[in-house]
Protein backbone atom coordinates (compact mmCIF):
# COMPACT_ATOMS: atom_id res chain seq x y z
CA UNK A 1 0.00 0.00 0.00
CA UNK A 2 2.76 2.46 0.79
CA UNK A 3 4.32 1.97 -2.66
CA UNK A 4 0.99 2.85 -4.30
CA UNK A 5 0.67 5.94 -2.10
CA UNK A 6 4.23 7.02 -2.94
CA UNK A 7 3.60 6.42 -6.65
CA UNK A 8 0.39 8.47 -6.54
CA UNK A 9 2.21 11.32 -4.77
CA UNK A 10 4.98 11.19 -7.37
CA UNK A 11 2.50 11.40 -10.26
CA UNK A 12 0.53 14.19 -8.53
CA UNK A 13 3.70 16.27 -8.17
CA UNK A 14 4.02 18.76 -11.02
CA UNK A 15 7.56 20.14 -11.21
CA UNK A 16 8.10 22.93 -13.75
CA UNK A 17 11.48 24.42 -14.65
CA UNK A 18 11.17 28.21 -14.27
CA UNK A 19 13.41 31.16 -15.04
CA UNK A 20 13.65 33.51 -12.06
CA UNK A 21 14.17 37.24 -12.56
CA UNK A 22 13.97 40.40 -10.47
CA UNK A 23 11.77 43.46 -10.85
CA UNK A 24 12.95 45.91 -8.21
CA UNK A 25 13.47 43.91 -5.02
CA UNK A 26 10.80 41.28 -5.81
CA UNK A 27 11.55 38.06 -7.67
CA UNK A 28 9.21 36.55 -10.26
CA UNK A 29 9.29 33.47 -12.45
CA UNK A 30 7.85 32.13 -15.69
CA UNK A 31 8.14 28.67 -17.28
CA UNK A 32 11.46 28.23 -19.08
CA UNK A 33 9.66 26.60 -22.02
CA UNK A 34 8.02 29.97 -22.75
CA UNK A 35 11.42 31.66 -23.11
CA UNK A 36 12.95 31.87 -26.58
CA UNK A 37 16.06 33.84 -25.62
CA UNK A 38 17.52 36.45 -23.31
CA UNK A 39 19.27 39.48 -24.75
CA UNK A 40 20.76 42.71 -23.52
CA UNK A 41 18.48 45.72 -23.38
CA UNK A 42 18.81 47.97 -26.37
CA UNK A 43 17.13 51.21 -27.25
CA UNK A 44 13.57 50.62 -28.38
CA UNK A 45 11.55 52.41 -31.03
CA UNK A 46 8.69 54.32 -29.41
CA UNK A 47 5.20 53.17 -30.35
CA UNK A 48 2.68 56.03 -30.42
CA UNK A 49 -0.50 55.54 -28.40
CA UNK A 50 0.87 52.39 -26.76
CA UNK A 51 -0.06 51.62 -23.13
CA UNK A 52 2.38 53.10 -20.58
CA UNK A 53 3.96 49.72 -19.83
CA UNK A 54 5.04 49.26 -23.46
CA UNK A 55 8.53 50.73 -23.75
CA UNK A 56 8.66 50.25 -27.51
CA UNK A 57 9.64 47.79 -30.22
CA UNK A 58 12.88 46.06 -31.19
CA UNK A 59 14.07 44.32 -34.32
CA UNK A 60 14.93 40.69 -33.59
CA UNK A 61 16.55 39.28 -36.74
CA UNK A 62 13.94 40.87 -38.98
CA UNK A 63 10.96 40.36 -36.65
CA UNK A 64 9.52 43.42 -34.92
CA UNK A 65 8.69 42.67 -31.27
CA UNK A 66 6.90 44.74 -28.66
CA UNK A 67 8.79 45.10 -25.39
CA UNK A 68 6.85 45.28 -22.10
CA UNK A 69 8.54 47.04 -19.20
CA UNK A 70 7.49 44.71 -16.38
CA UNK A 71 8.42 47.28 -13.73
CA UNK A 72 5.88 49.74 -15.14
CA UNK A 73 3.36 46.93 -15.74
CA UNK A 74 3.66 45.75 -12.12
CA UNK A 75 3.70 49.33 -10.75
CA UNK A 76 7.25 49.08 -9.41
CA UNK A 77 9.76 51.93 -9.83
CA UNK A 78 11.95 50.98 -12.84
CA UNK A 79 15.73 50.74 -12.38
CA UNK A 80 16.67 52.69 -15.51
CA UNK A 81 20.35 53.02 -14.49
CA UNK A 82 20.75 49.26 -13.93
CA UNK A 83 23.27 47.84 -16.46
CA UNK A 84 21.98 44.29 -15.81
CA UNK A 85 18.55 44.96 -17.35
CA UNK A 86 17.75 42.41 -20.05
CA UNK A 87 14.90 41.57 -22.39
CA UNK A 88 13.48 38.08 -22.05
CA UNK A 89 11.93 37.09 -25.38
CA UNK A 90 8.87 34.94 -24.65
CA UNK A 91 6.20 33.15 -26.62
CA UNK A 92 2.73 32.68 -25.16
CA UNK A 93 0.61 29.58 -25.67
CA UNK A 94 -1.33 31.57 -28.29
CA UNK A 95 1.85 32.10 -30.32
CA UNK A 96 2.31 35.79 -29.41
CA UNK A 97 6.00 36.67 -29.19
CA UNK A 98 7.14 39.72 -27.23
CA UNK A 99 9.91 40.92 -24.98
CA UNK A 100 9.77 41.37 -21.21
CA UNK A 101 12.17 43.98 -19.81
CA UNK A 102 13.39 42.78 -16.41
CA UNK A 103 15.95 44.24 -14.00
CA UNK A 104 18.08 41.08 -13.97
CA UNK A 105 17.84 37.33 -14.49
CA UNK A 106 18.73 35.47 -11.31
CA UNK A 107 18.66 31.74 -12.04
CA UNK A 108 16.48 28.77 -12.91
CA UNK A 109 14.47 26.82 -10.37
CA UNK A 110 12.38 23.67 -10.26
CA UNK A 111 9.00 24.81 -8.94
CA UNK A 112 6.52 22.31 -7.56
CA UNK A 113 3.16 23.73 -8.64
CA UNK A 114 1.55 22.07 -5.61
CA UNK A 115 3.62 24.43 -3.40
CA UNK A 116 2.29 27.62 -5.05
CA UNK A 117 0.13 29.66 -2.68
CA UNK A 118 -2.70 31.53 -4.42
CA UNK A 119 -2.76 35.24 -3.60
CA UNK A 120 -5.18 36.86 -6.02
CA UNK A 121 -8.15 36.39 -8.29
CA UNK A 122 -8.06 34.62 -11.67
CA UNK A 123 -7.73 37.78 -13.79
CA UNK A 124 -4.54 38.88 -12.03
CA UNK A 125 -1.09 38.64 -13.63
CA UNK A 126 0.21 36.97 -10.45
CA UNK A 127 -0.61 33.28 -10.25
CA UNK A 128 0.65 32.91 -6.70
CA UNK A 129 3.72 32.89 -4.49
CA UNK A 130 6.15 30.09 -3.79
CA UNK A 131 9.09 29.73 -1.41
CA UNK A 132 12.38 28.66 -3.00
CA UNK A 133 15.44 28.55 -0.73
CA UNK A 134 13.69 30.92 1.73
CA UNK A 135 13.00 33.42 -1.08
CA UNK A 136 9.45 34.48 -1.89
CA UNK A 137 8.97 34.26 -5.67
CA UNK A 138 5.90 35.43 -7.55
CA UNK A 139 4.60 33.14 -10.28
CA UNK A 140 3.79 35.45 -13.20
CA UNK A 141 0.90 34.48 -15.46
CA UNK A 142 2.48 35.05 -18.84
CA UNK A 143 -0.81 34.54 -20.70
CA UNK A 144 -2.42 37.38 -18.72
CA UNK A 145 0.45 39.80 -19.37
CA UNK A 146 0.67 39.00 -23.08
CA UNK A 147 -3.11 38.82 -23.41
CA UNK A 148 -3.48 42.32 -21.99
CA UNK A 149 -0.84 43.58 -24.44
CA UNK A 150 -2.76 42.12 -27.38
CA UNK A 151 -6.11 43.41 -26.07
CA UNK A 152 -4.71 46.92 -25.42
CA UNK A 153 -3.09 47.03 -28.84
CA UNK A 154 -6.26 45.95 -30.62
CA UNK A 155 -8.43 48.42 -28.71
CA UNK A 156 -6.20 51.38 -29.63
C-alpha positions as CSV (number, residue, x, y, z in Angstrom):
1,X,0.0,0.0,0.0
2,X,2.8,2.5,0.8
3,X,4.3,2.0,-2.7
4,X,1.0,2.9,-4.3
5,X,0.7,5.9,-2.1
6,X,4.2,7.0,-2.9
7,X,3.6,6.4,-6.7
8,X,0.4,8.5,-6.5
9,X,2.2,11.3,-4.8
10,X,5.0,11.2,-7.4
11,X,2.5,11.4,-10.3
12,X,0.5,14.2,-8.5
13,X,3.7,16.3,-8.2
14,X,4.0,18.8,-11.0
15,X,7.6,20.1,-11.2
16,X,8.1,22.9,-13.7
17,X,11.5,24.4,-14.6
18,X,11.2,28.2,-14.3
19,X,13.4,31.2,-15.0
20,X,13.7,33.5,-12.1
21,X,14.2,37.2,-12.6
22,X,14.0,40.4,-10.5
23,X,11.8,43.5,-10.9
24,X,12.9,45.9,-8.2
25,X,13.5,43.9,-5.0
26,X,10.8,41.3,-5.8
27,X,11.6,38.1,-7.7
28,X,9.2,36.5,-10.3
29,X,9.3,33.5,-12.5
30,X,7.8,32.1,-15.7
31,X,8.1,28.7,-17.3
32,X,11.5,28.2,-19.1
33,X,9.7,26.6,-22.0
34,X,8.0,30.0,-22.7
35,X,11.4,31.7,-23.1
36,X,12.9,31.9,-26.6
37,X,16.1,33.8,-25.6
38,X,17.5,36.4,-23.3
39,X,19.3,39.5,-24.8
40,X,20.8,42.7,-23.5
41,X,18.5,45.7,-23.4
42,X,18.8,48.0,-26.4
43,X,17.1,51.2,-27.3
44,X,13.6,50.6,-28.4
45,X,11.5,52.4,-31.0
46,X,8.7,54.3,-29.4
47,X,5.2,53.2,-30.4
48,X,2.7,56.0,-30.4
49,X,-0.5,55.5,-28.4
50,X,0.9,52.4,-26.8
51,X,-0.1,51.6,-23.1
52,X,2.4,53.1,-20.6
53,X,4.0,49.7,-19.8
54,X,5.0,49.3,-23.5
55,X,8.5,50.7,-23.7
56,X,8.7,50.3,-27.5
57,X,9.6,47.8,-30.2
58,X,12.9,46.1,-31.2
59,X,14.1,44.3,-34.3
60,X,14.9,40.7,-33.6
61,X,16.6,39.3,-36.7
62,X,13.9,40.9,-39.0
63,X,11.0,40.4,-36.6
64,X,9.5,43.4,-34.9
65,X,8.7,42.7,-31.3
66,X,6.9,44.7,-28.7
67,X,8.8,45.1,-25.4
68,X,6.9,45.3,-22.1
69,X,8.5,47.0,-19.2
70,X,7.5,44.7,-16.4
71,X,8.4,47.3,-13.7
72,X,5.9,49.7,-15.1
73,X,3.4,46.9,-15.7
74,X,3.7,45.7,-12.1
75,X,3.7,49.3,-10.8
76,X,7.3,49.1,-9.4
77,X,9.8,51.9,-9.8
78,X,12.0,51.0,-12.8
79,X,15.7,50.7,-12.4
80,X,16.7,52.7,-15.5
81,X,20.3,53.0,-14.5
82,X,20.8,49.3,-13.9
83,X,23.3,47.8,-16.5
84,X,22.0,44.3,-15.8
85,X,18.6,45.0,-17.3
86,X,17.8,42.4,-20.0
87,X,14.9,41.6,-22.4
88,X,13.5,38.1,-22.0
89,X,11.9,37.1,-25.4
90,X,8.9,34.9,-24.7
91,X,6.2,33.2,-26.6
92,X,2.7,32.7,-25.2
93,X,0.6,29.6,-25.7
94,X,-1.3,31.6,-28.3
95,X,1.9,32.1,-30.3
96,X,2.3,35.8,-29.4
97,X,6.0,36.7,-29.2
98,X,7.1,39.7,-27.2
99,X,9.9,40.9,-25.0
100,X,9.8,41.4,-21.2
101,X,12.2,44.0,-19.8
102,X,13.4,42.8,-16.4
103,X,16.0,44.2,-14.0
104,X,18.1,41.1,-14.0
105,X,17.8,37.3,-14.5
106,X,18.7,35.5,-11.3
107,X,18.7,31.7,-12.0
108,X,16.5,28.8,-12.9
109,X,14.5,26.8,-10.4
110,X,12.4,23.7,-10.3
111,X,9.0,24.8,-8.9
112,X,6.5,22.3,-7.6
113,X,3.2,23.7,-8.6
114,X,1.6,22.1,-5.6
115,X,3.6,24.4,-3.4
116,X,2.3,27.6,-5.1
117,X,0.1,29.7,-2.7
118,X,-2.7,31.5,-4.4
119,X,-2.8,35.2,-3.6
120,X,-5.2,36.9,-6.0
121,X,-8.1,36.4,-8.3
122,X,-8.1,34.6,-11.7
123,X,-7.7,37.8,-13.8
124,X,-4.5,38.9,-12.0
125,X,-1.1,38.6,-13.6
126,X,0.2,37.0,-10.4
127,X,-0.6,33.3,-10.3
128,X,0.6,32.9,-6.7
129,X,3.7,32.9,-4.5
130,X,6.1,30.1,-3.8
131,X,9.1,29.7,-1.4
132,X,12.4,28.7,-3.0
133,X,15.4,28.6,-0.7
134,X,13.7,30.9,1.7
135,X,13.0,33.4,-1.1
136,X,9.5,34.5,-1.9
137,X,9.0,34.3,-5.7
138,X,5.9,35.4,-7.6
139,X,4.6,33.1,-10.3
140,X,3.8,35.4,-13.2
141,X,0.9,34.5,-15.5
142,X,2.5,35.0,-18.8
143,X,-0.8,34.5,-20.7
144,X,-2.4,37.4,-18.7
145,X,0.4,39.8,-19.4
146,X,0.7,39.0,-23.1
147,X,-3.1,38.8,-23.4
148,X,-3.5,42.3,-22.0
149,X,-0.8,43.6,-24.4
150,X,-2.8,42.1,-27.4
151,X,-6.1,43.4,-26.1
152,X,-4.7,46.9,-25.4
153,X,-3.1,47.0,-28.8
154,X,-6.3,46.0,-30.6
155,X,-8.4,48.4,-28.7
156,X,-6.2,51.4,-29.6
